[in-house]
Amino acid sequence: MFVKSIASLARFAPGKMGKTTVAEGEFLFAGLNAFEPGQEHAPHAHEGQDKLYVILEGVGLVQVGDQEERLSAGDGALAPSGVLHSIRNPGPQRLVVMAVFAPPPRQ
């Protein structure tokens, strides 16, 4: 499977972070999180699942465990299984983040 212009698949929502699936396989899931300025994904953890954030557009404040870092396009962060993590768009521009999970979420 090939996907071109991944960031162009982002869907924004006024009331909460937008989500779009990019690719889904048996062992990996990749999706986009789209944040308007001020939006955030609250701190949470995934047991038995690693998560990789890759910033595609904009700037995000990413927390992994007790560390927080300001990341921009081309930067990434790994949240290992069971570690608290979150992301926030401080603005002023939109933020598009690819989130890769392994193993993928199960329905």
C-alpha positions as CSV (number, residue, x, y, z in Angstrom):
1,M,0.0,0.0,0.0
2,F,1.3,3.5,-0.8
3,V,0.0,6.8,0.5
4,K,1.1,10.1,-0.9
5,S,0.7,13.5,0.8
6,I,-0.3,11.9,4.1
7,A,-0.9,15.2,5.9
8,S,-3.5,16.1,3.3
9,L,-5.7,13.3,4.7
10,A,-6.1,15.1,8.0
11,R,-9.6,16.0,9.1
12,F,-10.1,18.8,11.6
13,A,-13.1,19.1,14.0
14,P,-14.0,22.3,15.9
15,G,-14.9,20.6,19.2
16,K,-12.2,17.9,19.5
17,M,-9.1,16.3,17.9
18,G,-9.9,14.9,14.5
19,K,-8.8,11.3,13.6
20,T,-8.1,9.7,10.2
21,T,-6.9,6.2,9.5
22,V,-3.9,6.1,7.2
23,A,-3.0,2.4,7.2
24,E,-4.1,-0.7,9.2
25,G,-2.5,-4.1,9.2
26,E,-2.3,-7.2,11.4
27,F,0.7,-5.9,13.4
28,L,0.6,-2.1,12.9
29,F,-1.8,0.9,12.7
30,A,-1.1,4.4,11.5
31,G,-3.5,7.3,11.8
32,L,-3.6,11.1,11.8
33,N,-4.5,13.2,14.8
34,A,-5.5,16.7,13.7
35,F,-5.5,19.6,16.2
36,E,-6.9,23.1,15.9
37,P,-5.0,25.6,18.1
38,G,-5.7,24.9,21.7
39,Q,-6.9,21.4,21.3
40,E,-5.2,18.5,23.1
41,H,-5.3,14.7,23.6
42,A,-5.5,14.2,27.4
43,P,-2.8,12.2,29.2
44,H,-3.4,8.5,28.8
45,A,-1.4,5.2,28.5
46,H,-1.8,2.0,26.4
47,E,-0.9,-1.3,28.0
48,G,0.7,-3.8,25.7
49,Q,1.0,-1.2,22.9
50,D,3.8,1.1,21.8
51,K,2.9,4.5,20.2
52,L,5.1,6.6,17.9
53,Y,4.1,10.3,17.3
54,V,5.6,11.9,14.1
55,I,4.8,15.6,13.7
56,L,3.9,16.3,10.0
57,E,2.8,19.9,10.2
58,G,2.7,22.6,13.0
59,V,4.1,22.5,16.5
60,G,3.0,20.3,19.4
61,L,3.8,20.0,23.1
62,V,4.3,16.3,23.6
63,Q,4.5,14.7,27.0
64,V,5.9,11.2,27.5
65,G,6.2,10.1,31.1
66,D,7.5,13.1,33.1
67,Q,9.2,14.8,30.2
68,E,7.6,17.4,27.9
69,E,9.1,18.6,24.6
70,R,8.1,21.1,22.0
71,L,8.2,19.2,18.6
72,S,7.8,20.5,15.1
73,A,7.6,18.9,11.6
74,G,10.0,16.1,11.2
75,D,10.3,15.4,14.9
76,G,9.0,12.3,16.7
77,A,8.4,10.8,20.2
78,L,8.0,7.2,21.4
79,A,5.5,6.4,24.2
80,P,6.3,2.8,25.2
81,S,3.6,0.5,26.5
82,G,2.1,1.6,29.9
83,V,3.8,5.1,29.8
84,L,1.5,8.2,30.3
85,H,1.6,10.4,27.2
86,S,-0.3,13.4,25.7
87,I,-0.1,16.0,23.0
88,R,-1.3,19.6,22.8
89,N,-1.4,22.2,20.1
90,P,-0.2,25.6,21.6
91,G,-1.0,27.4,18.2
92,P,-1.3,29.6,16.4
93,Q,-1.3,27.2,13.4
94,R,-2.9,23.8,13.0
95,L,-1.1,20.6,14.1
96,V,-1.1,17.3,12.2
97,V,0.5,14.3,13.9
98,M,0.9,10.7,12.6
99,A,0.3,8.2,15.4
100,V,1.7,4.7,14.8
101,F,0.6,1.9,17.1
102,A,2.1,-1.6,17.4
103,P,0.3,-3.8,17.9
104,P,-2.8,-2.1,16.4
105,P,-5.9,-1.2,18.5
106,R,-8.3,-4.2,18.7
107,Q,-12.0,-3.6,18.2
